[in-house]
Amino acid sequence: MNKNQIDGTAKDIAGKLQETGGQLTDNKEQQAKGLKKQIEGKAEKIVGDAREILKKPVKP
């Protein structure tokens, strides 16, 4: 695992918690911020996944 994968996963989890908190308090702004954070986290994790794939040696 690399830093992008870890940070992306953490951001995704934080976004889910923020979205849930917004749902519980009926706060649409917090729900939207949570969804945005989840998308950013998933994108960062994808970048990390790609970096891991590119590290592997190419077999002829």
N, CA, C and O atoms as a Tripos MOL2 file, in Angstrom:
@<TRIPOS>MOLECULE
protein
  240   239    60     0     0
PROTEIN
NO_CHARGES

@<TRIPOS>ATOM
      1 N           0.8390   -1.1860    0.0000 N.3       1 MET1
      2 CA          0.0000    0.0000    0.0000 C.3       1 MET1
      3 C           0.8830    1.2480    0.0000 C.2       1 MET1
      4 O           1.9630    1.2720    0.5910 O.2       1 MET1
      5 N           0.4010    2.2550   -0.6650 N.am      2 ASN2
      6 CA          1.1320    3.5100   -0.6860 C.3       2 ASN2
      7 C           0.2920    4.6050   -0.0330 C.2       2 ASN2
      8 O          -0.8570    4.3910    0.3550 O.2       2 ASN2
      9 N           0.9050    5.7890    0.0750 N.am      3 LYS3
     10 CA          0.2620    6.9060    0.7690 C.3       3 LYS3
     11 C          -1.0720    7.2910    0.1380 C.2       3 LYS3
     12 O          -2.0220    7.6150    0.8510 O.2       3 LYS3
     13 N          -1.1530    7.2590   -1.1880 N.am      4 ASN4
     14 CA         -2.4120    7.6300   -1.8490 C.3       4 ASN4
     15 C          -3.5330    6.6620   -1.4870 C.2       4 ASN4
     16 O          -4.6670    7.0860   -1.2640 O.2       4 ASN4
     17 N          -3.2340    5.3930   -1.4260 N.am      5 GLN5
     18 CA         -4.2600    4.4100   -1.0800 C.3       5 GLN5
     19 C          -4.7430    4.6120    0.3520 C.2       5 GLN5
     20 O          -5.9430    4.5580    0.6210 O.2       5 GLN5
     21 N          -3.8150    4.8430    1.2610 N.am      6 ILE6
     22 CA         -4.1720    5.0260    2.6740 C.3       6 ILE6
     23 C          -4.9700    6.3180    2.8580 C.2       6 ILE6
     24 O          -6.0240    6.3210    3.4930 O.2       6 ILE6
     25 N          -4.4530    7.4150    2.2950 N.am      7 ASP7
     26 CA         -5.1510    8.7010    2.4240 C.3       7 ASP7
     27 C          -6.5280    8.6620    1.7600 C.2       7 ASP7
     28 O          -7.4950    9.2130    2.2870 O.2       7 ASP7
     29 N          -6.6080    8.0140    0.6120 N.am      8 GLY8
     30 CA         -7.8790    7.9120   -0.0980 C.3       8 GLY8
     31 C          -8.9130    7.1370    0.6900 C.2       8 GLY8
     32 O         -10.0750    7.5350    0.7660 O.2       8 GLY8
     33 N          -8.4880    6.0300    1.2760 N.am      9 THR9
     34 CA         -9.4010    5.2190    2.0840 C.3       9 THR9
     35 C          -9.8670    5.9980    3.3190 C.2       9 THR9
     36 O         -11.0440    5.9670    3.6770 O.2       9 THR9
     37 N          -8.9330    6.6910    3.9570 N.am     10 ALA10
     38 CA         -9.2800    7.4770    5.1460 C.3      10 ALA10
     39 C         -10.2680    8.5860    4.7910 C.2      10 ALA10
     40 O         -11.2210    8.8350    5.5290 O.2      10 ALA10
     41 N         -10.0380    9.2470    3.6630 N.am     11 LYS11
     42 CA        -10.9200   10.3360    3.2390 C.3      11 LYS11
     43 C         -12.3140    9.7960    2.8940 C.2      11 LYS11
     44 O         -13.3220   10.4460    3.1750 O.2      11 LYS11
     45 N         -12.3650    8.6180    2.2900 N.am     12 ASP12
     46 CA        -13.6440    7.9950    1.9520 C.3      12 ASP12
     47 C         -14.4330    7.6840    3.2230 C.2      12 ASP12
     48 O         -15.6330    7.9510    3.2940 O.2      12 ASP12
     49 N         -13.7650    7.1260    4.2150 N.am     13 ILE13
     50 CA        -14.4250    6.7900    5.4850 C.3      13 ILE13
     51 C         -14.9060    8.0660    6.1920 C.2      13 ILE13
     52 O         -16.0220    8.1140    6.7080 O.2      13 ILE13
     53 N         -14.0520    9.0950    6.2080 N.am     14 ALA14
     54 CA        -14.4370   10.3590    6.8420 C.3      14 ALA14
     55 C         -15.6500   10.9620    6.1360 C.2      14 ALA14
     56 O         -16.5330   11.5260    6.7820 O.2      14 ALA14
     57 N         -15.6890   10.8440    4.8210 N.am     15 GLY15
     58 CA        -16.8290   11.3500    4.0590 C.3      15 GLY15
     59 C         -18.1110   10.6090    4.3780 C.2      15 GLY15
     60 O         -19.1810   11.2110    4.4680 O.2      15 GLY15
     61 N         -17.9990    9.2960    4.5500 N.am     16 LYS16
     62 CA        -19.1860    8.5050    4.9090 C.3      16 LYS16
     63 C         -19.7090    8.9200    6.2770 C.2      16 LYS16
     64 O         -20.9170    9.0430    6.4770 O.2      16 LYS16
     65 N         -18.7900    9.1370    7.2180 N.am     17 LEU17
     66 CA        -19.2050    9.5740    8.5490 C.3      17 LEU17
     67 C         -19.8590   10.9580    8.5030 C.2      17 LEU17
     68 O         -20.8660   11.2000    9.1680 O.2      17 LEU17
     69 N         -19.2730   11.8600    7.7100 N.am     18 GLN18
     70 CA        -19.8320   13.2040    7.5880 C.3      18 GLN18
     71 C         -21.2080   13.1640    6.9320 C.2      18 GLN18
     72 O         -22.1230   13.8700    7.3540 O.2      18 GLN18
     73 N         -21.3490   12.3390    5.9020 N.am     19 GLU19
     74 CA        -22.6520   12.2140    5.2390 C.3      19 GLU19
     75 C         -23.6920   11.6630    6.2080 C.2      19 GLU19
     76 O         -24.8150   12.1650    6.2710 O.2      19 GLU19
     77 N         -23.3220   10.6390    6.9570 N.am     20 THR20
     78 CA        -24.2460   10.0460    7.9290 C.3      20 THR20
     79 C         -24.6330   11.0540    9.0090 C.2      20 THR20
     80 O         -25.7970   11.1370    9.4020 O.2      20 THR20
     81 N         -23.6550   11.8140    9.4810 N.am     21 GLY21
     82 CA        -23.9550   12.8630   10.4600 C.3      21 GLY21
     83 C         -24.9290   13.8820    9.8990 C.2      21 GLY21
     84 O         -25.8320   14.3430   10.5970 O.2      21 GLY21
     85 N         -24.7420   14.2270    8.6450 N.am     22 GLY22
     86 CA        -25.6650   15.1590    7.9920 C.3      22 GLY22
     87 C         -27.0620   14.5900    7.8620 C.2      22 GLY22
     88 O         -28.0500   15.3120    7.9980 O.2      22 GLY22
     89 N         -27.1450   13.2910    7.5970 N.am     23 GLN23
     90 CA        -28.4590   12.6520    7.4920 C.3      23 GLN23
     91 C         -29.1620   12.6370    8.8440 C.2      23 GLN23
     92 O         -30.3640   12.8820    8.9360 O.2      23 GLN23
     93 N         -28.3890   12.3440    9.8960 N.am     24 LEU24
     94 CA        -28.9840   12.2740   11.2310 C.3      24 LEU24
     95 C         -29.4870   13.6320   11.7130 C.2      24 LEU24
     96 O         -30.4850   13.7130   12.4290 O.2      24 LEU24
     97 N         -28.7940   14.6950   11.3160 N.am     25 THR25
     98 CA        -29.1870   16.0320   11.7410 C.3      25 THR25
     99 C         -30.0030   16.7540   10.6720 C.2      25 THR25
    100 O         -30.3620   17.9200   10.8380 O.2      25 THR25
    101 N         -30.2910   16.0590    9.5860 N.am     26 ASP26
    102 CA        -31.0330   16.6290    8.4600 C.3      26 ASP26
    103 C         -30.3520   17.8890    7.9130 C.2      26 ASP26
    104 O         -31.0010   18.8920    7.6150 O.2      26 ASP26
    105 N         -29.0150   17.8010    7.7910 N.am     27 ASN27
    106 CA        -28.2070   18.9120    7.3040 C.3      27 ASN27
    107 C         -27.7260   18.5620    5.8960 C.2      27 ASN27
    108 O         -26.7840   17.7880    5.7290 O.2      27 ASN27
    109 N         -28.3700   19.1300    4.9040 N.am     28 LYS28
    110 CA        -28.0610   18.8170    3.4960 C.3      28 LYS28
    111 C         -26.6370   19.2380    3.1180 C.2      28 LYS28
    112 O         -25.9850   18.5710    2.3150 O.2      28 LYS28
    113 N         -26.1590   20.3360    3.6930 N.am     29 GLU29
    114 CA        -24.8060   20.8160    3.3800 C.3      29 GLU29
    115 C         -23.7480   19.7980    3.8360 C.2      29 GLU29
    116 O         -22.7970   19.5160    3.1060 O.2      29 GLU29
    117 N         -23.9200   19.2600    5.0290 N.am     30 GLN30
    118 CA        -22.9680   18.2640    5.5230 C.3      30 GLN30
    119 C         -23.0470   16.9700    4.7080 C.2      30 GLN30
    120 O         -22.0320   16.3150    4.4730 O.2      30 GLN30
    121 N         -24.2360   16.6150    4.2890 N.am     31 GLN31
    122 CA        -24.3920   15.4330    3.4360 C.3      31 GLN31
    123 C         -23.6270   15.6180    2.1310 C.2      31 GLN31
    124 O         -22.9240   14.7140    1.6780 O.2      31 GLN31
    125 N         -23.7690   16.7910    1.5350 N.am     32 ALA32
    126 CA        -23.0950   17.0760    0.2650 C.3      32 ALA32
    127 C         -21.5770   17.1030    0.4450 C.2      32 ALA32
    128 O         -20.8420   16.5790   -0.3910 O.2      32 ALA32
    129 N         -21.1120   17.7090    1.5290 N.am     33 LYS33
    130 CA        -19.6690   17.7420    1.7950 C.3      33 LYS33
    131 C         -19.1280   16.3230    2.0090 C.2      33 LYS33
    132 O         -18.0230   15.9980    1.5740 O.2      33 LYS33
    133 N         -19.9140   15.4950    2.6750 N.am     34 GLY34
    134 CA        -19.5160   14.1110    2.8920 C.3      34 GLY34
    135 C         -19.4110   13.3310    1.5820 C.2      34 GLY34
    136 O         -18.4720   12.5620    1.3780 O.2      34 GLY34
    137 N         -20.3820   13.5380    0.7060 N.am     35 LEU35
    138 CA        -20.3470   12.8790   -0.6040 C.3      35 LEU35
    139 C         -19.1410   13.3400   -1.4170 C.2      35 LEU35
    140 O         -18.4800   12.5370   -2.0760 O.2      35 LEU35
    141 N         -18.8620   14.6420   -1.3650 N.am     36 LYS36
    142 CA        -17.7080   15.1920   -2.0840 C.3      36 LYS36
    143 C         -16.4200   14.5630   -1.5630 C.2      36 LYS36
    144 O         -15.5470   14.1870   -2.3450 O.2      36 LYS36
    145 N         -16.3020   14.4500   -0.2420 N.am     37 LYS37
    146 CA        -15.1070   13.8780    0.3620 C.3      37 LYS37
    147 C         -14.9560   12.4000   -0.0330 C.2      37 LYS37
    148 O         -13.8430   11.9180   -0.2460 O.2      37 LYS37
    149 N         -16.0760   11.6980   -0.1270 N.am     38 GLN38
    150 CA        -16.0220   10.2950   -0.5450 C.3      38 GLN38
    151 C         -15.4980   10.1700   -1.9750 C.2      38 GLN38
    152 O         -14.6740    9.3030   -2.2660 O.2      38 GLN38
    153 N         -15.9750   11.0300   -2.8550 N.am     39 ILE39
    154 CA        -15.5360   11.0020   -4.2550 C.3      39 ILE39
    155 C         -14.0470   11.3060   -4.3370 C.2      39 ILE39
    156 O         -13.3110   10.6360   -5.0620 O.2      39 ILE39
    157 N         -13.6000   12.3200   -3.5910 N.am     40 GLU40
    158 CA        -12.1790   12.6550   -3.5850 C.3      40 GLU40
    159 C         -11.3470   11.4830   -3.0630 C.2      40 GLU40
    160 O         -10.2840   11.1770   -3.6030 O.2      40 GLU40
    161 N         -11.8370   10.8360   -2.0140 N.am     41 GLY41
    162 CA        -11.1240    9.7000   -1.4430 C.3      41 GLY41
    163 C         -11.0260    8.5360   -2.4110 C.2      41 GLY41
    164 O          -9.9710    7.9150   -2.5400 O.2      41 GLY41
    165 N         -12.1170    8.2420   -3.0870 N.am     42 LYS42
    166 CA        -12.1090    7.1390   -4.0540 C.3      42 LYS42
    167 C         -11.1660    7.4400   -5.2150 C.2      42 LYS42
    168 O         -10.4640    6.5530   -5.7010 O.2      42 LYS42
    169 N         -11.1550    8.7020   -5.6570 N.am     43 ALA43
    170 CA        -10.2570    9.0880   -6.7520 C.3      43 ALA43
    171 C          -8.8020    8.9550   -6.3160 C.2      43 ALA43
    172 O          -7.9650    8.4640   -7.0740 O.2      43 ALA43
    173 N          -8.5030    9.3890   -5.1080 N.am     44 GLU44
    174 CA         -7.1260    9.2840   -4.6150 C.3      44 GLU44
    175 C          -6.7080    7.8280   -4.4660 C.2      44 GLU44
    176 O          -5.5610    7.4800   -4.7480 O.2      44 GLU44
    177 N          -7.6180    6.9820   -4.0300 N.am     45 LYS45
    178 CA         -7.2970    5.5610   -3.9110 C.3      45 LYS45
    179 C          -7.0330    4.9480   -5.2800 C.2      45 LYS45
    180 O          -6.1470    4.1040   -5.4160 O.2      45 LYS45
    181 N          -7.7830    5.3560   -6.2870 N.am     46 ILE46
    182 CA         -7.5650    4.8580   -7.6440 C.3      46 ILE46
    183 C          -6.1720    5.2540   -8.1320 C.2      46 ILE46
    184 O          -5.4830    4.4580   -8.7700 O.2      46 ILE46
    185 N          -5.7620    6.4850   -7.8310 N.am     47 VAL47
    186 CA         -4.4150    6.9270   -8.1970 C.3      47 VAL47
    187 C          -3.3780    6.0320   -7.5100 C.2      47 VAL47
    188 O          -2.4020    5.6090   -8.1290 O.2      47 VAL47
    189 N          -3.6010    5.7570   -6.2470 N.am     48 GLY48
    190 CA         -2.6850    4.8800   -5.5110 C.3      48 GLY48
    191 C          -2.6460    3.4770   -6.0770 C.2      48 GLY48
    192 O          -1.5810    2.8680   -6.1700 O.2      48 GLY48
    193 N          -3.8020    2.9650   -6.4550 N.am     49 ASP49
    194 CA         -3.8570    1.6350   -7.0680 C.3      49 ASP49
    195 C          -3.0680    1.6140   -8.3730 C.2      49 ASP49
    196 O          -2.3420    0.6610   -8.6540 O.2      49 ASP49
    197 N          -3.2160    2.6650   -9.1580 N.am     50 ALA50
    198 CA         -2.4950    2.7500  -10.4350 C.3      50 ALA50
    199 C          -0.9900    2.8110  -10.1890 C.2      50 ALA50
    200 O          -0.2170    2.1810  -10.9100 O.2      50 ALA50
    201 N          -0.5780    3.5580   -9.1870 N.am     51 ARG51
    202 CA          0.8540    3.6420   -8.8650 C.3      51 ARG51
    203 C           1.4080    2.2700   -8.4810 C.2      51 ARG51
    204 O           2.5290    1.9220   -8.8520 O.2      51 ARG51
    205 N           0.6280    1.5040   -7.7460 N.am     52 GLU52
    206 CA          1.0700    0.1640   -7.3550 C.3      52 GLU52
    207 C           1.2240   -0.7410   -8.5830 C.2      52 GLU52
    208 O           2.1770   -1.5130   -8.6840 O.2      52 GLU52
    209 N           0.2800   -0.6320   -9.4990 N.am     53 ILE53
    210 CA          0.3380   -1.4440  -10.7160 C.3      53 ILE53
    211 C           1.5710   -1.0810  -11.5300 C.2      53 ILE53
    212 O           2.2430   -1.9560  -12.0760 O.2      53 ILE53
    213 N           1.8660    0.2130  -11.6070 N.am     54 LEU54
    214 CA          3.0090    0.6620  -12.4030 C.3      54 LEU54
    215 C           4.3480    0.2860  -11.7770 C.2      54 LEU54
    216 O           5.3610    0.2520  -12.4760 O.2      54 LEU54
    217 N           4.3750    0.0040  -10.4880 N.am     55 LYS55
    218 CA          5.6130   -0.4140   -9.8150 C.3      55 LYS55
    219 C           6.0320   -1.8220  -10.2110 C.2      55 LYS55
    220 O           7.2190   -2.1490  -10.2040 O.2      55 LYS55
    221 N           5.0580   -2.6510  -10.5560 N.am     56 LYS56
    222 CA          5.3510   -4.0470  -10.8500 C.3      56 LYS56
    223 C           6.1660   -4.1550  -12.1380 C.2      56 LYS56
    224 O           5.9010   -3.4400  -13.1050 O.2      56 LYS56
    225 N           7.1470   -5.0400  -12.1490 N.am     57 PRO57
    226 CA          7.9510   -5.2050  -13.3580 C.3      57 PRO57
    227 C           7.1230   -5.8110  -14.5020 C.2      57 PRO57
    228 O           6.2240   -6.6240  -14.2900 O.2      57 PRO57
    229 N           7.4610   -5.3860  -15.6930 N.am     58 VAL58
    230 CA          6.7590   -5.8730  -16.8890 C.3      58 VAL58
    231 C           7.4480   -7.1670  -17.3280 C.2      58 VAL58
    232 O           8.6680   -7.2160  -17.4800 O.2      58 VAL58
    233 N           6.6510   -8.2000  -17.5240 N.am     59 LYS59
    234 CA          7.2000   -9.4820  -17.9630 C.3      59 LYS59
    235 C           7.1160   -9.5640  -19.4730 C.2      59 LYS59
    236 O           6.0450   -9.3760  -20.0520 O.2      59 LYS59
    237 N           8.2510   -9.8480  -20.1200 N.am     60 PRO60
    238 CA          8.2150   -9.9430  -21.5960 C.3      60 PRO60
    239 C           7.5040  -11.1550  -22.1070 C.2      60 PRO60
    240 O           7.4060  -11.3480  -23.3190 O.2      60 PRO60
@<TRIPOS>BOND
     1     1     2 1
     2     2     3 1
     3     3     4 2
     4     3     5 am
     5     5     6 1
     6     6     7 1
     7     7     8 2
     8     7     9 am
     9     9    10 1
    10    10    11 1
    11    11    12 2
    12    11    13 am
    13    13    14 1
    14    14    15 1
    15    15    16 2
    16    15    17 am
    17    17    18 1
    18    18    19 1
    19    19    20 2
    20    19    21 am
    21    21    22 1
    22    22    23 1
    23    23    24 2
    24    23    25 am
    25    25    26 1
    26    26    27 1
    27    27    28 2
    28    27    29 am
    29    29    30 1
    30    30    31 1
    31    31    32 2
    32    31    33 am
    33    33    34 1
    34    34    35 1
    35    35    36 2
    36    35    37 am
    37    37    38 1
    38    38    39 1
    39    39    40 2
    40    39    41 am
    41    41    42 1
    42    42    43 1
    43    43    44 2
    44    43    45 am
    45    45    46 1
    46    46    47 1
    47    47    48 2
    48    47    49 am
    49    49    50 1
    50    50    51 1
    51    51    52 2
    52    51    53 am
    53    53    54 1
    54    54    55 1
    55    55    56 2
    56    55    57 am
    57    57    58 1
    58    58    59 1
    59    59    60 2
    60    59    61 am
    61    61    62 1
    62    62    63 1
    63    63    64 2
    64    63    65 am
    65    65    66 1
    66    66    67 1
    67    67    68 2
    68    67    69 am
    69    69    70 1
    70    70    71 1
    71    71    72 2
    72    71    73 am
    73    73    74 1
    74    74    75 1
    75    75    76 2
    76    75    77 am
    77    77    78 1
    78    78    79 1
    79    79    80 2
    80    79    81 am
    81    81    82 1
    82    82    83 1
    83    83    84 2
    84    83    85 am
    85    85    86 1
    86    86    87 1
    87    87    88 2
    88    87    89 am
    89    89    90 1
    90    90    91 1
    91    91    92 2
    92    91    93 am
    93    93    94 1
    94    94    95 1
    95    95    96 2
    96    95    97 am
    97    97    98 1
    98    98    99 1
    99    99   100 2
   100    99   101 am
   101   101   102 1
   102   102   103 1
   103   103   104 2
   104   103   105 am
   105   105   106 1
   106   106   107 1
   107   107   108 2
   108   107   109 am
   109   109   110 1
   110   110   111 1
   111   111   112 2
   112   111   113 am
   113   113   114 1
   114   114   115 1
   115   115   116 2
   116   115   117 am
   117   117   118 1
   118   118   119 1
   119   119   120 2
   120   119   121 am
   121   121   122 1
   122   122   123 1
   123   123   124 2
   124   123   125 am
   125   125   126 1
   126   126   127 1
   127   127   128 2
   128   127   129 am
   129   129   130 1
   130   130   131 1
   131   131   132 2
   132   131   133 am
   133   133   134 1
   134   134   135 1
   135   135   136 2
   136   135   137 am
   137   137   138 1
   138   138   139 1
   139   139   140 2
   140   139   141 am
   141   141   142 1
   142   142   143 1
   143   143   144 2
   144   143   145 am
   145   145   146 1
   146   146   147 1
   147   147   148 2
   148   147   149 am
   149   149   150 1
   150   150   151 1
   151   151   152 2
   152   151   153 am
   153   153   154 1
   154   154   155 1
   155   155   156 2
   156   155   157 am
   157   157   158 1
   158   158   159 1
   159   159   160 2
   160   159   161 am
   161   161   162 1
   162   162   163 1
   163   163   164 2
   164   163   165 am
   165   165   166 1
   166   166   167 1
   167   167   168 2
   168   167   169 am
   169   169   170 1
   170   170   171 1
   171   171   172 2
   172   171   173 am
   173   173   174 1
   174   174   175 1
   175   175   176 2
   176   175   177 am
   177   177   178 1
   178   178   179 1
   179   179   180 2
   180   179   181 am
   181   181   182 1
   182   182   183 1
   183   183   184 2
   184   183   185 am
   185   185   186 1
   186   186   187 1
   187   187   188 2
   188   187   189 am
   189   189   190 1
   190   190   191 1
   191   191   192 2
   192   191   193 am
   193   193   194 1
   194   194   195 1
   195   195   196 2
   196   195   197 am
   197   197   198 1
   198   198   199 1
   199   199   200 2
   200   199   201 am
   201   201   202 1
   202   202   203 1
   203   203   204 2
   204   203   205 am
   205   205   206 1
   206   206   207 1
   207   207   208 2
   208   207   209 am
   209   209   210 1
   210   210   211 1
   211   211   212 2
   212   211   213 am
   213   213   214 1
   214   214   215 1
   215   215   216 2
   216   215   217 am
   217   217   218 1
   218   218   219 1
   219   219   220 2
   220   219   221 am
   221   221   222 1
   222   222   223 1
   223   223   224 2
   224   223   225 am
   225   225   226 1
   226   226   227 1
   227   227   228 2
   228   227   229 am
   229   229   230 1
   230   230   231 1
   231   231   232 2
   232   231   233 am
   233   233   234 1
   234   234   235 1
   235   235   236 2
   236   235   237 am
   237   237   238 1
   238   238   239 1
   239   239   240 2
@<TRIPOS>SUBSTRUCTURE
     1 MET1         2 RESIDUE 1 A MET
     2 ASN2         6 RESIDUE 1 A ASN
     3 LYS3        10 RESIDUE 1 A LYS
     4 ASN4        14 RESIDUE 1 A ASN
     5 GLN5        18 RESIDUE 1 A GLN
     6 ILE6        22 RESIDUE 1 A ILE
     7 ASP7        26 RESIDUE 1 A ASP
     8 GLY8        30 RESIDUE 1 A GLY
     9 THR9        34 RESIDUE 1 A THR
    10 ALA10       38 RESIDUE 1 A ALA
    11 LYS11       42 RESIDUE 1 A LYS
    12 ASP12       46 RESIDUE 1 A ASP
    13 ILE13       50 RESIDUE 1 A ILE
    14 ALA14       54 RESIDUE 1 A ALA
    15 GLY15       58 RESIDUE 1 A GLY
    16 LYS16       62 RESIDUE 1 A LYS
    17 LEU17       66 RESIDUE 1 A LEU
    18 GLN18       70 RESIDUE 1 A GLN
    19 GLU19       74 RESIDUE 1 A GLU
    20 THR20       78 RESIDUE 1 A THR
    21 GLY21       82 RESIDUE 1 A GLY
    22 GLY22       86 RESIDUE 1 A GLY
    23 GLN23       90 RESIDUE 1 A GLN
    24 LEU24       94 RESIDUE 1 A LEU
    25 THR25       98 RESIDUE 1 A THR
    26 ASP26      102 RESIDUE 1 A ASP
    27 ASN27      106 RESIDUE 1 A ASN
    28 LYS28      110 RESIDUE 1 A LYS
    29 GLU29      114 RESIDUE 1 A GLU
    30 GLN30      118 RESIDUE 1 A GLN
    31 GLN31      122 RESIDUE 1 A GLN
    32 ALA32      126 RESIDUE 1 A ALA
    33 LYS33      130 RESIDUE 1 A LYS
    34 GLY34      134 RESIDUE 1 A GLY
    35 LEU35      138 RESIDUE 1 A LEU
    36 LYS36      142 RESIDUE 1 A LYS
    37 LYS37      146 RESIDUE 1 A LYS
    38 GLN38      150 RESIDUE 1 A GLN
    39 ILE39      154 RESIDUE 1 A ILE
    40 GLU40      158 RESIDUE 1 A GLU
    41 GLY41      162 RESIDUE 1 A GLY
    42 LYS42      166 RESIDUE 1 A LYS
    43 ALA43      170 RESIDUE 1 A ALA
    44 GLU44      174 RESIDUE 1 A GLU
    45 LYS45      178 RESIDUE 1 A LYS
    46 ILE46      182 RESIDUE 1 A ILE
    47 VAL47      186 RESIDUE 1 A VAL
    48 GLY48      190 RESIDUE 1 A GLY
    49 ASP49      194 RESIDUE 1 A ASP
    50 ALA50      198 RESIDUE 1 A ALA
    51 ARG51      202 RESIDUE 1 A ARG
    52 GLU52      206 RESIDUE 1 A GLU
    53 ILE53      210 RESIDUE 1 A ILE
    54 LEU54      214 RESIDUE 1 A LEU
    55 LYS55      218 RESIDUE 1 A LYS
    56 LYS56      222 RESIDUE 1 A LYS
    57 PRO57      226 RESIDUE 1 A PRO
    58 VAL58      230 RESIDUE 1 A VAL
    59 LYS59      234 RESIDUE 1 A LYS
    60 PRO60      238 RESIDUE 1 A PRO
